[in-house]
Amino acid sequence: MSGQASRRITRGKVSLAICGFLLVPALSGCILGTERPDLNLEVPATYREGGHTAADTHVPAIDWWRGFKSGELTSLMDNAQLYNLDIAVAIAQIAQADAQVGINGAPLLPSVSGTSTAEQSRSAVGSVATGSGGIGGKSFSQYSLGLTASYMLDFWGKNRATLHAAEESATASRYNREVVTLTAIVTVANTYFQILAAQDELRVARRNLAAAERILTLIRQQFAGGTASQLDVSQQETQVATERAAIPPLEITLRQNIAALAVLVGRAPANFTVKGGTMTQIAVPRVTPGMPSELLNQRPDIRQAEAQLASSNFSVESARAAFFPQIQLTAQTGVQSAALASLFGPGAWFYTLSAGLTQPLFDGFLLESQLKQAKGVQLQNLQAYRKAVLSAFSDVEKALVALSQTTLQERLEIEAVAAARKAFEVSETQLRAGTVNLITVLQTQQTLLTNENALAQVRLNKLLAASSLFQALGGGWTPTGQLSSLQPQDVALPAAQ
């Protein structure tokens, strides 16, 4: 056989070896285990408050805030979803998580690098030790061009489990974005409702101040006519001053909430204004909770906790696989010559194939400690998932109780305000006629003020309860797919709201 034919056969063998080397990733990870702890969830059949059944299901719309019938609130919600900085941070975290998936997936592919060297050296003719002369010497040149490929055979599934853990973390970051979005828009709604409540209370305070000043004018007239005493005048002046002093704290609440709302929609407070209005113009949309089991898919925070648990499951698999031998494959090929002109000539080509196995024997209990740490994180995420589920049920129950009771309390407070206003009007009329004393008038005025403030607070609590119920039910968020047995390949990411 000629030398040229021998070289062709050798090159063919090496090409087949390199192709087999590049196909190794498809055969790796064949012993990927399963680390799936028992969730042991307690899911009630129905909610205690209201006794809702499956027939009562009315999942909130994804734009549930439109049900409040406020154009300004709708505009604020739209701006918050576009410009809220907490949402922007959550989106940036998604980009980081996706990049981490690429980092953790890199070891599953071969690493290929090119090398190129040019070396020239000069050696002495003799040495000092032998007493030879060092004059003259000889020069050497060496040129090489090649490719080096290496791959860690993932036979035990360590790298693949690490990749799956990163994928689940990336999924959790997407759910976190939905959690942050829902929290931001609910906070916008609550802050807007507090602004409306402050405006209502300011109107009540100013109306009562005007009534107190009107009565003070009447008493001063009676004092000038000799039918009222200086004590009566002083008492009413005190009442007027008290009513006037109640206005600044309400202004503080109003202006501070406007400033807070500006930050939520990504605006500078100095350039942001809110028209507001009154809480009586806000409608409370009807919503029923449906079945408790539906929360497992409706709440993004539960899905986030589920993805974090799945990530820790794969981290345990990766830590367990680290105990087994690691197989390293390396291939190198290229051309090498002492003369640059003959670098690509016959006989310059070379190759090297090698395989190495590394088995940890003693590492100061490093691998064992890493496995224990991974199991600890797994247990932590398991308990966090259980808590997220139970907290979701509790959130819905509390919101249902609050909405039901504040609705009842609002109706009772409206009746109380109507009666107190009637009593104050009668007492003021009798005071003008001189048939009632000032103490009675002051008492009826204070009762009216107390009831009107209580009504404003009850209306605020009712609106806050409604927004809390929407948040507890997931704010209309529903994933586009289903998670099955915490497998990453079955995860479907939710669409952006």
C-alpha positions in Angstrom: 0.0 0.0 0.0 1.4 3.4 -0.9 2.1 6.1 1.7 -0.6 8.3 0.1 -3.3 5.6 0.4 -2.2 4.9 4.0 -2.7 8.6 4.8 -6.2 8.7 3.2 -7.2 5.6 5.3 -5.8 7.2 8.5 -7.6 10.5 7.8 -10.9 8.6 7.2 -10.6 6.9 10.6 -9.9 10.2 12.3 -12.8 11.9 10.6 -15.1 9.1 11.8 -13.7 9.5 15.3 -14.3 13.2 15.3 -17.9 12.7 14.0 -18.5 10.2 16.8 -17.0 12.7 19.2 -19.4 15.4 18.1 -22.4 13.0 18.4 -21.5 12.1 22.0 -23.9 14.7 23.5 -26.9 12.8 22.1 -25.9 9.8 24.1 -25.1 11.6 27.4 -27.4 12.1 30.4 -28.9 8.6 30.1 -29.0 8.2 33.9 -30.9 11.3 34.8 -32.7 10.5 38.0 -35.9 11.8 39.5 -36.0 13.9 42.7 -39.6 14.7 43.2 -40.7 15.2 46.8 -44.3 14.6 47.9 -46.2 17.9 47.8 -48.9 16.7 50.2 -51.2 19.7 49.6 -54.5 20.3 51.4 -57.0 21.7 48.9 -60.5 22.5 50.2 -63.5 21.6 48.1 -65.0 25.2 48.4 -64.5 28.4 50.3 -66.1 28.9 53.6 -67.3 32.5 53.0 -70.3 32.5 50.7 -70.4 28.8 50.0 -69.5 29.4 46.3 -69.6 26.4 44.0 -68.3 25.6 40.5 -71.5 27.1 39.0 -70.6 30.4 40.6 -67.3 30.6 38.8 -66.6 34.0 37.3 -62.9 34.4 36.7 -61.8 38.0 36.6 -61.0 39.5 33.3 -57.4 40.3 32.5 -58.4 44.0 32.5 -60.5 43.6 35.6 -59.9 47.3 36.7 -62.2 48.5 33.9 -65.1 47.1 36.0 -64.7 50.0 38.4 -66.0 52.3 35.6 -63.3 54.9 36.0 -61.6 56.2 32.9 -58.8 57.8 34.9 -58.1 54.6 36.8 -57.9 52.7 33.5 -55.5 55.2 32.1 -53.3 54.9 35.2 -53.3 51.1 35.0 -52.2 51.2 31.3 -49.4 53.6 32.2 -48.3 51.5 35.1 -47.9 48.4 32.9 -45.8 50.4 30.4 -43.6 52.6 32.7 -43.6 51.0 36.2 -39.9 50.5 37.1 -40.5 47.4 39.3 -41.9 45.7 36.2 -38.9 46.9 34.2 -36.6 45.3 36.8 -38.5 42.1 36.6 -38.1 42.0 32.8 -34.4 42.6 33.2 -34.2 39.6 35.6 -35.8 37.5 32.9 -33.0 38.4 30.5 -30.5 37.4 33.2 -32.2 34.1 33.8 -32.3 33.3 30.0 -28.6 34.1 29.8 -27.9 31.7 32.7 -29.7 29.0 30.8 -27.2 29.4 28.0 -24.3 29.4 30.5 -25.5 26.2 32.1 -26.2 24.5 28.8 -22.8 25.2 27.4 -21.1 22.1 29.0 -23.5 19.9 27.1 -21.9 20.8 23.8 -18.3 20.2 22.8 -15.8 23.0 23.2 -13.8 23.7 20.0 -10.9 26.2 19.8 -8.4 27.0 17.1 -4.7 27.4 17.8 -1.9 28.9 15.8 1.7 29.3 16.9 5.0 30.4 15.4 8.1 29.8 17.4 11.8 30.5 16.9 14.6 29.5 19.3 18.4 29.5 19.3 20.7 27.1 21.2 24.3 27.5 22.1 26.9 25.3 20.4 28.7 24.4 23.7 27.9 24.7 27.4 29.6 26.4 30.2 29.8 23.1 32.1 31.9 21.4 29.5 34.0 24.4 28.8 32.9 24.6 25.2 32.7 27.9 23.4 29.3 29.6 23.2 30.0 31.5 20.0 27.8 30.8 17.0 24.9 28.5 17.9 22.0 27.1 15.9 18.5 28.5 15.2 15.2 26.4 15.2 11.8 27.4 13.8 8.4 25.7 14.5 5.0 26.6 12.9 1.7 24.9 13.8 -2.0 25.4 13.0 -4.7 23.2 14.5 -8.1 22.6 16.2 -8.7 21.3 19.7 -12.0 19.9 20.8 -13.0 18.7 24.3 -16.1 17.3 25.8 -17.2 16.1 29.2 -19.3 13.0 28.7 -22.5 13.7 30.8 -23.2 10.0 31.3 -24.7 10.6 34.8 -26.8 13.6 33.8 -25.0 16.2 36.0 -24.8 18.9 33.3 -28.3 18.1 32.0 -29.8 18.4 35.4 -28.0 21.7 35.9 -29.4 23.0 32.6 -33.0 21.9 33.7 -32.5 23.7 37.0 -31.6 26.9 35.1 -34.6 26.5 32.8 -36.9 26.2 35.7 -35.3 29.3 37.3 -35.9 31.2 34.0 -39.6 30.0 34.1 -39.8 31.2 37.7 -38.5 34.6 36.6 -41.3 34.9 34.1 -43.9 34.1 36.7 -42.2 36.6 39.0 -42.7 39.3 36.3 -46.4 38.5 36.4 -46.4 38.7 40.2 -44.7 42.1 40.1 -47.1 43.3 37.5 -50.1 42.2 39.5 -48.7 43.8 42.6 -48.0 47.0 40.8 -51.4 47.5 39.3 -53.2 46.5 42.5 -51.1 49.1 44.3 -52.0 51.7 41.7 -55.7 50.9 42.3 -55.4 51.1 46.1 -53.4 54.3 45.9 -56.0 55.8 43.6 -58.8 54.7 46.0 -57.0 56.4 48.9 -56.8 59.6 46.9 -60.5 59.5 46.3 -61.1 58.8 50.0 -59.0 61.7 51.0 -60.9 64.0 48.6 -64.2 62.7 50.1 -63.0 63.3 53.6 -61.8 66.8 52.7 -65.2 67.6 51.3 -66.8 66.4 54.5 -64.4 68.4 56.6 -65.0 71.6 54.6 -68.7 71.1 54.7 -68.6 70.7 58.5 -66.3 73.7 58.8 -68.8 75.8 56.9 -71.7 74.5 59.1 -69.6 75.3 62.2 -68.9 78.8 61.0 -72.5 79.3 60.1 -73.5 78.3 63.7 -70.8 80.6 65.1 -72.2 83.5 63.2 -75.7 82.7 64.6 -74.4 82.5 68.2 -72.5 85.8 67.8 -75.7 87.4 66.7 -77.5 85.9 69.7 -74.7 87.1 72.0 -75.1 90.6 70.6 -78.8 90.3 71.3 -78.2 89.1 74.8 -79.6 85.6 74.3 -76.2 83.8 74.3 -73.2 83.9 76.6 -69.5 84.3 76.0 -69.1 80.7 76.9 -71.4 79.7 74.1 -69.3 81.8 71.7 -66.0 80.4 72.9 -67.3 76.8 72.7 -68.3 77.3 69.1 -65.1 79.1 68.2 -63.3 76.0 69.6 -65.4 73.8 67.4 -64.6 75.9 64.3 -60.8 75.8 65.1 -61.1 72.0 65.5 -62.8 71.6 62.2 -60.2 73.8 60.5 -57.3 71.9 62.1 -58.7 68.6 60.7 -58.1 69.7 57.1 -54.2 69.8 56.9 -53.8 66.1 57.8 -56.2 65.2 55.0 -54.2 67.4 52.6 -51.1 65.5 53.6 -52.7 62.2 52.9 -54.0 63.4 49.6 -50.8 64.9 48.3 -48.5 62.1 49.5 -50.7 59.5 47.8 -50.5 61.5 44.6 -46.7 61.5 44.8 -46.7 57.8 45.5 -49.0 57.2 42.5 -46.6 59.2 40.3 -43.8 56.8 41.1 -45.9 53.8 40.4 -46.6 55.1 36.8 -43.0 56.2 36.3 -43.5 59.9 36.5 -41.9 62.7 38.5 -44.3 63.9 41.2 -43.8 67.5 40.3 -45.1 66.9 36.8 -48.0 64.6 37.7 -51.6 65.4 38.6 -54.7 63.4 39.4 -58.2 64.7 38.8 -59.8 62.2 41.2 -63.4 62.6 42.2 -65.5 60.7 44.7 -65.8 57.1 45.7 -69.5 57.2 45.0 -68.7 57.3 41.3 -66.7 54.0 41.5 -68.6 50.8 40.8 -67.6 47.5 42.4 -67.5 44.8 39.8 -69.0 41.4 40.6 -66.6 38.5 41.0 -67.0 35.1 42.4 -64.0 32.9 43.4 -64.9 29.6 41.9 -63.2 26.5 43.2 -60.1 26.6 45.4 -58.3 24.1 43.2 -58.4 26.6 40.4 -56.0 28.9 42.3 -53.2 26.5 41.6 -53.3 27.7 37.9 -54.7 31.2 38.4 -52.0 32.6 40.8 -48.6 33.4 39.2 -47.0 33.4 42.7 -48.0 29.7 43.1 -46.6 28.9 39.7 -43.4 30.7 40.6 -43.0 28.7 43.8 -43.7 25.5 41.8 -41.0 26.4 39.2 -38.5 27.2 42.0 -39.3 23.8 43.6 -38.7 22.1 40.2 -35.4 23.9 39.9 -34.2 22.7 43.3 -35.2 19.2 42.4 -32.9 19.2 39.4 -30.2 20.8 41.6 -30.3 17.8 43.9 -29.9 15.5 40.9 -26.9 17.5 39.7 -25.3 17.4 43.2 -25.9 13.6 43.4 -24.4 13.0 39.9 -21.2 14.8 41.0 -20.3 11.7 43.1 -19.8 9.5 39.9 -16.8 9.4 37.6 -16.4 12.2 35.1 -15.3 11.2 31.6 -13.4 13.7 29.5 -12.8 13.3 25.8 -10.2 15.4 23.9 -9.3 15.5 20.2 -6.7 17.6 18.5 -5.7 17.9 14.9 -3.8 20.2 12.7 -0.6 20.7 10.7 2.9 21.3 12.1 6.2 22.1 10.3 9.6 23.5 10.9 9.3 25.6 7.7 6.4 27.9 7.0 6.4 27.0 3.2 5.8 23.3 4.0 3.2 23.8 6.7 0.4 22.4 4.5 2.6 19.9 2.7 2.7 16.1 3.0 3.6 14.8 6.4 2.7 18.0 8.2 -0.7 16.8 9.4 -1.1 15.3 12.9 -3.9 14.3 15.3 -4.4 13.2 18.9 -7.3 11.5 20.5 -7.6 10.9 24.3 -10.1 10.0 26.9 -9.7 10.5 30.7 -11.7 9.4 33.7 -11.7 11.3 37.0 -13.3 9.8 40.1 -13.5 11.9 43.3 -11.9 9.9 46.2 -11.6 12.4 49.0 -12.4 16.1 48.8 -12.9 17.1 52.4 -16.6 16.1 52.2 -17.2 18.9 49.7 -19.5 16.9 47.4 -21.4 15.5 50.4 -21.9 19.0 51.8 -23.1 20.3 48.4 -25.7 17.6 48.2 -26.9 18.4 51.7 -27.1 22.0 50.8 -29.1 21.2 47.6 -31.5 19.0 49.6 -31.9 21.8 52.1 -32.8 24.3 49.4 -35.2 21.7 48.0 -36.9 21.3 51.3 -37.1 25.1 51.7 -38.7 25.5 48.3 -41.1 22.7 49.1 -42.3 24.4 52.2 -42.5 27.7 50.4 -44.7 26.2 47.8 -47.0 24.7 50.4 -47.2 28.0 52.1 -47.9 29.8 48.8 -50.9 27.5 48.2 -52.3 27.9 51.7 -51.7 31.6 51.7 -53.6 31.9 48.4 -56.7 30.2 50.0 -56.4 32.5 53.0 -56.1 35.6 50.8 -59.3 34.7 49.0 -61.2 33.9 52.3 -60.1 37.2 53.9 -61.0 39.2 50.8 -64.4 37.6 50.6 -65.1 38.3 54.3 -63.9 41.9 54.0 -66.0 42.6 50.8 -69.1 41.0 52.3 -68.9 42.8 55.6 -67.9 46.2 54.3 -70.8 46.1 51.8 -73.2 45.5 54.8 -71.4 48.1 56.9 -71.7 50.7 54.0 -75.4 50.2 53.9 -75.7 50.7 57.7 -73.4 53.7 57.7 -75.5 55.4 54.9 -78.5 55.1 57.1 -76.6 56.4 60.1 -75.3 59.4 58.1 -78.8 60.2 56.8 -80.2 60.2 60.4 -77.3 62.2 61.8 -77.7 64.8 59.1 -81.5 65.1 59.7 -80.8 65.5 63.5 -78.2 68.3 62.8 -80.5 70.2 60.5 -83.3 70.0 63.1 -81.0 71.2 65.9 -79.7 74.1 63.8 -83.3 75.2 63.0 -84.3 74.9 66.7 -81.1 76.9 67.6 -82.2 79.7 65.3 -85.7 79.6 67.0 -84.0 79.6 70.4 -85.7 76.3 71.5 -82.5 74.2 71.9 -79.2 74.8 73.7 -75.8 74.9 72.0 -74.6 71.7 73.6 -77.3 69.7 71.7 -76.2 71.4 68.5 -72.6 70.6 69.1 -73.4 66.9 69.8 -75.4 66.5 66.7 -72.7 68.2 64.6 -70.0 65.9 66.1 -72.2 62.8 65.5 -72.7 63.9 61.8 -69.0 64.4 61.4 -68.1 61.1 62.9 -70.6 59.2 60.8 -69.6 60.9 57.5 -65.9 60.1 58.1 -66.8 56.5 59.0 -68.8 56.2 55.8 -65.9 57.5 53.7 -63.6 55.0 55.5 -66.0 52.1 55.0 -66.3 52.9 51.3 -62.5 52.9 51.0 -62.3 49.6 52.8 -64.9 48.2 50.4 -62.9 49.2 47.4 -59.6 47.9 48.9 -61.4 44.6 49.6 -62.5 44.4 46.0 -59.0 45.0 44.7 -57.6 42.5 47.2 -60.1 39.9 46.0 -59.0 40.4 42.4 -55.4 40.1 43.5 -56.1 37.0 45.5 -57.7 35.3 42.5 -54.7 36.1 40.4 -56.0 39.3 38.7 -57.3 37.4 35.7 -53.9 35.9 35.0 -54.1 32.4 33.4 -51.1 30.6 31.9 -51.3 29.5 28.3 -50.2 25.9 29.3 -50.1 23.5 32.1 -47.3 22.3 34.3 -47.3 18.6 34.6 -45.2 16.9 37.2 -42.9 19.8 37.4 -41.3 18.9 34.0 -39.6 21.9 32.3 -40.4 20.7 28.8 -44.1 21.1 29.5 -43.9 24.7 30.7 -45.7 27.3 28.6 -44.8 30.9 29.3 -47.7 33.3 30.0 -48.3 36.0 27.4 -47.4 39.5 28.4 -50.4 41.4 29.8 
